[in-house]
Amino acid sequence: MKRITVKVGTRVLTSENNRIDEAVIRSISSDIADLLDEGLEVVLVTSGAIGSGLGLLDIAKKGKSLSELQAIASIGQNHLMDIYNGYLGKRGYRAGQILLTQDDLNDRKRFLNIRYTLNALLKYKALPIINENDSVSTEEIKFGDNDRLASLVADLANSDLLIILTDVDGLYGRDGRVIDQVEAVTASVKALCGKKGCDESTGGMLSKLEAVKNCTHAGIPCVIARGKSKGIIKEICYKQKRGTYFLSAERSINARKRWIAFGKKAKGEVEIDAGAFEAIAKKNRSLLPGGISDIKGHFVQGDVVDITCCGRKVIARGLSNYSSDEIARIKGRKTSEVEAVLGYKDYDEVVHRDNLVIMRDEG
């Protein structure tokens, strides 16, 4: 391994009274500094801005409005960075802060600029510390949770491993024991959620499995482990058996298509018929208007859309050449009819095969 991404959740960083636990940050910083001493590059995705702010202001989160929580996050983020920099500074290292929203990754140029910034920070032997920009985030531009953000950052940074630190020892099997290794995040693996350590709340095990699925599909193995265990990051990197290890799939799609598949959020859904499914999934063809039976949501040209078929889950994802309003008018039509219906025809394809990704079927 040359480069790893580590994600630390709020439950790891906070104590029982929901205040920042500096002992945990000291331990994590020490592990990272040891790895940096050995020449390994590390990217850290950390939660905790709101918890840090609540502690500084000595207030409770309950009953706070969105604007109040955003203000609290703004105060807490600076304090959180001060704590990390304090412990890293004692070892001769510095941290560089990057705050992101989904919009930053939706735009391909901004996505690549973030990658360049990460590489520059690593070149200067600094630790990139990444968090969602809670001070400005709204539902429309949120990642959903920092697990998903971590999986995107791991791919963006070309990491060799993603470590997700949480408040449980790993993924528990039906017998209540931690599963050492998982080959793929299938429906049966997700079905384990609801057991010990598998609540479905934001940031719970289900969201971690979704993040792991995306990351392993991008060719990056993952580990879920207990973050409060002293020395846990080093032990995982030294290949000691800790947590649950998720094997990576072979990286079979290029970086741009991985960005389409996982980096951007879908703005709508296009349902296709069996003939179109056969064409795009088995013959590597583009999606034409004639194969579309229905659409959902509102989107514009260039947005990512989920492609579904016959009541199935998402079978593909791609960049739409037409808006939802335009597709509603041309769905089911032959390509030769598009200009007569719309008054113009910019593209033959609704989604060109170069901008279309078949999603892996996990059964």
SEVEX-734000 format. One record per residue (C-alpha): x, y, z. Coordinates in steps of 0.5 Angstrom, whole numbers, padded with zeros to 4 digits, always signed. Each point is the difference from the previous one (the first is absolute). Last residue first. Example, Ala and Ser with C-alpha at 12.3 -4.5 7.8 and 13.67 -1.06 7.14 Angstrom:
2
+0027-0002+0014-0002-0007+0002
This chain:
363
-0056-0022-0014+0006+0005+0001-0001+0003-0007+0005+0005-0002-0002+0006-0003+0000+0001-0007+0003+0007-0002-0002+0005-0005+0004+0006-0003+0004-0003-0005-0007-0004-0002-0004+0006-0001-0006+0002+0004-0006+0003-0004+0003-0002-0006-0001+0003-0007+0003+0007+0003-0002+0007-0002-0006-0001-0003-0005+0006-0001-0007+0002-0001-0002-0005+0006-0005-0005-0003+0003+0001-0007+0007+0000+0002-0001-0007+0004-0004-0004-0005+0006-0003-0004+0003-0002+0007-0006-0004+0001-0005+0002+0005-0002-0004+0007+0003+0006+0004+0000+0006-0004-0005+0005+0004+0002-0002+0007+0007+0000-0002+0000+0007-0002-0003+0002+0007+0005-0005+0004+0006+0004-0004+0004-0003-0006+0007-0003-0001-0001-0003+0007+0007-0002+0003+0000-0008+0003-0002-0005+0005-0002-0007-0001-0004-0006+0003-0003+0004+0005-0005-0005+0004-0005-0004-0004-0007+0002-0002+0000-0002-0007+0007+0004-0001+0003+0006+0003+0005+0005-0002+0002+0005+0005+0002+0007-0003+0006+0005+0001-0001+0007-0002+0003+0002-0007-0007+0003-0003-0005+0002+0006-0003-0004+0005-0007-0001+0003-0002-0007+0003-0003-0006-0003+0000-0003-0007-0004-0005-0003+0000-0005-0006+0007+0002-0003+0002-0005-0006-0002+0004-0006+0004+0006+0003+0007-0003-0001+0005-0003+0005+0007-0001-0003+0002-0007-0001+0005-0005+0004-0004-0006-0003-0001-0003+0007-0003+0005+0004-0001+0006-0005-0004-0004-0005-0003-0005+0004-0003+0005+0005-0002+0004-0006-0004-0006-0002-0003-0002+0007-0003+0007+0001+0003+0006+0003-0001+0004+0006+0004+0007+0001+0001+0003+0007+0002+0007+0002+0005+0004+0003+0005-0005+0001+0006+0002+0005+0007+0001-0003+0006-0004+0003-0002-0007-0001-0002-0003-0007+0002+0007-0004+0006+0001+0004+0002-0008-0001-0002+0002-0007+0006+0005+0000+0005-0004+0003-0001-0006-0004-0003-0006+0001+0002-0007+0001+0003+0001+0007+0000-0008+0002-0004+0000+0006+0002+0001+0007+0000-0004+0006-0003+0002+0006+0004-0001+0007-0004+0000+0006+0003+0002+0007+0007-0001+0002+0004-0006-0003+0007+0003+0000+0002+0002-0007+0005+0006+0003-0004+0005-0003-0006-0003+0004+0004+0000+0006+0003+0007-0001-0007+0003-0001-0003-0004+0007+0006+0003+0004-0005+0001+0006-0007-0003-0001-0004+0006+0000-0002-0001-0008-0003-0007+0000+0001-0002-0007-0003+0000-0007+0006-0002-0005-0001+0001-0008+0004-0002-0006+0000+0005-0006-0002-0002-0007-0005+0005-0002-0005-0006+0002+0003+0000+0007-0001+0007+0001-0008+0000-0002-0001-0006+0004+0004+0003+0006-0005+0006+0000-0006-0004-0001+0003-0004+0006+0001+0006+0004-0007+0002-0001-0003-0006+0003+0005+0000+0006-0003+0006+0002+0002+0007-0002-0007+0003-0001-0004-0005+0004-0001-0007-0002+0003-0004+0006+0005-0005-0001+0004-0001+0006-0003-0006+0002-0005-0003-0005-0005+0005-0004+0005+0000-0006+0002-0008-0001-0005+0001-0006+0006+0004-0004+0004-0006+0000-0005-0004-0003-0002+0006-0005+0008-0001-0002+0005+0005+0002+0006-0005-0003+0006-0004+0002-0001+0001+0008+0005-0002+0005+0001+0000+0007-0007+0000+0002-0001+0002+0007-0004-0005+0005-0007+0001+0002-0002-0007-0004-0004+0004-0005+0006+0003-0002+0003+0007+0002+0003+0005-0004+0006+0003+0004+0002+0001+0007-0005+0006+0001+0000+0007+0002+0003+0002-0007+0006+0001-0004+0000-0001-0008+0007-0002-0003+0000+0001-0007+0006-0003-0004+0005+0001-0006-0003+0007-0001+0000+0003-0007-0002+0007+0004-0007+0001-0004-0001-0008+0002+0001+0001+0007-0003+0007+0000-0007-0003-0003+0000-0006+0005+0001+0005+0006-0005+0005-0003-0005-0006+0001+0002-0002+0007+0000+0008+0001-0008+0000+0000-0005+0002-0005+0005+0003-0005-0004+0007+0001-0001+0005-0006-0008-0001+0000-0001-0001+0007+0004+0006+0002+0007+0001+0001+0003+0007+0002+0003-0001+0007+0000-0007-0001+0006+0000-0005+0001-0007+0000+0006-0002+0003+0007-0001-0003+0007+0000+0004+0006-0001-0005+0006-0001+0004+0006+0003-0002+0006-0003-0003+0001+0006-0005-0001-0005-0006-0006-0002+0004-0003+0007+0000+0001+0000-0007-0003-0006-0002-0006+0002+0004-0001+0006-0003+0001-0003-0007-0006-0005+0002-0004+0006+0002+0001+0003-0007-0002-0006-0003-0007+0000+0003+0000+0008-0001+0001-0002-0008-0005-0006+0000-0006+0004+0004-0004-0004+0004+0006-0001+0005+0000+0007+0003-0008+0000-0001+0000-0006+0005+0003+0005+0006+0007+0000+0002+0005+0003+0005+0007-0001-0001+0005+0002+0006+0007-0001+0000+0004-0004+0006+0007+0001+0002+0005-0004+0002+0006+0000+0005-0002-0005+0005-0002+0005+0005-0003+0004-0006-0005-0007-0001-0003+0001+0007-0001+0007+0000-0002+0000-0008-0006-0005+0002-0002+0004+0006+0000+0007-0004-0004-0004-0006-0005-0002+0005-0001+0007+0003+0000+0003-0007-0006-0005-0002-0004+0002+0007-0001+0007-0002-0003-0001-0007-0003-0006+0003-0004+0004+0005-0002+0005-0005-0003-0006-0005-0003-0003+0006-0004+0007+0002-0002+0001-0008-0003-0007+0000-0004+0001+0007+0002-0003+0006-0005-0003+0004+0005-0006+0003+0007+0002-0001+0002+0002+0007+0004+0006+0002+0007+0001+0003+0002+0005-0005+0007-0004-0001-0003-0007+0001-0006+0002-0005+0005+0002-0005+0005-0006+0000-0006-0005+0000-0003+0005-0007+0007-0001-0003+0001-0008+0002+0001-0003-0006+0007-0002-0003+0002-0002-0007+0008-0001+0000+0005-0001-0006+0006-0004+0002+0007-0001-0004+0004-0005+0002+0008+0002+0001+0001-0004+0007+0000+0007+0004-0007+0001-0004-0002-0007+0003+0002+0002+0007-0003+0007+0000-0007-0003-0002+0000-0005+0006+0002+0006+0004-0006+0005-0003-0005-0006+0002+0003-0001+0007+0000+0008+0001-0007+0000-0003-0003-0005+0004+0003+0003+0007-0003+0007-0003-0007-0003+0001-0005+0005-0003-0006+0001+0004-0006-0004-0001-0001-0002+0008+0002-0007-0001+0006+0002-0004+0001+0002-0007+0005-0001-0006-0002-0007-0001-0007+0001+0000+0001+0006-0005+0003-0005-0005+0008+0000-0002+0001-0002-0007+0007-0002-0002+0003+0001-0007+0006-0004-0002+0006+0001-0005+0006-0004-0002-0002-0007+0002
